[in-house]
Amino acid sequence: MQQIHYPGSHSRSRFVTLTSWLCIVVAACLCSLGLVPEELDAQSAPSWLAGPLPGVVGSRVLGGMLLLAVCALTGAVGLLLRQEWARRVFIGLLGLVMLACVAGLWLQHLVLQSLLQSMAQAAPRQPLPAELTGLATVAQVMAGLVTLLICAGLGWMIKRLRSPVVRQEFAN
């Protein structure tokens, strides 16, 4: 039998509380990455990724990640306070994270193919070892499976946040 939550009642779901606190911790860690100077990022980049384009793309990705982290931190605090706007923002952010996971999978594919291509060009007379291409395929398949699992978990969280019991908890 479902428990009915009335506005103003002190019963709060553990799911919303744990989700809020988990997101606060993760978003705070991601925000702290913004304190790392760009010079350190440029020095730690691999040599095959040298040039002006990766720096621009990297700074945009970092800027987007920081913006998403600040929005997630704000939404998580609002979710902890049971604000309806925060529930809606948080659902939207979870959807954006799902899209970012899929985009990251695509980006990983591009970087891996670029790496294999540069290795093939470095030694044009020798074919790439079968073990290396097999390892690249296994890495892409595993990344795809992990992305599917993450997206399934985020989808479940969205479904749970949209459930009538949780919605009623956020009613004013």
C-alpha positions, 0 to 999 in steps of 0.5 A: 500500500502506498503511503500518501504524503500531504503538504507540510508533513514531515515525512520525506523520502530517502530517495530524494534526500540521498539523491540530493546529497550525492549530487551535492558531493559530486557537483562540489568535486566537479566545481573544484576542477575549475580551480586547476590552472589551464597551464597544467592541463596543457602540459599534461595533454598527450603529444598527438593531441597538440595544437590550438583546436584541442585547447579550445575544445578542452576549455569549452568542455571544461566550461560546460562541465563547470556550468552543469556542475554549478546548476546541479549544485543549485538544483540539488540544494533546492531538491533537498529543500523540496522546492518544485522548481528544483525537482524540474531543473534536476530532471532536466539536468539528468536528461542533459547528463544522459545526452552528455554520456552519449556525446562522450561515447561519440567523442571517445570513438573519434579520439580512439580512431584518431589515435589508431590512424596516427599510429598507422601513419607513423609506420605506414609499411606495417599493419597495426597488430590485431591485438591493438585493434581488438583491444580498441573494439573491446574498449568501445563495446565496454564503454557503450555498455557502461553508457547504457547502464548509466543512462538506464540509471539516470532514466530510472531516477527521472522516472522516480522523480516524476512519480506521483508520490515524489511530486506530492512531496514537493507540493506547496 
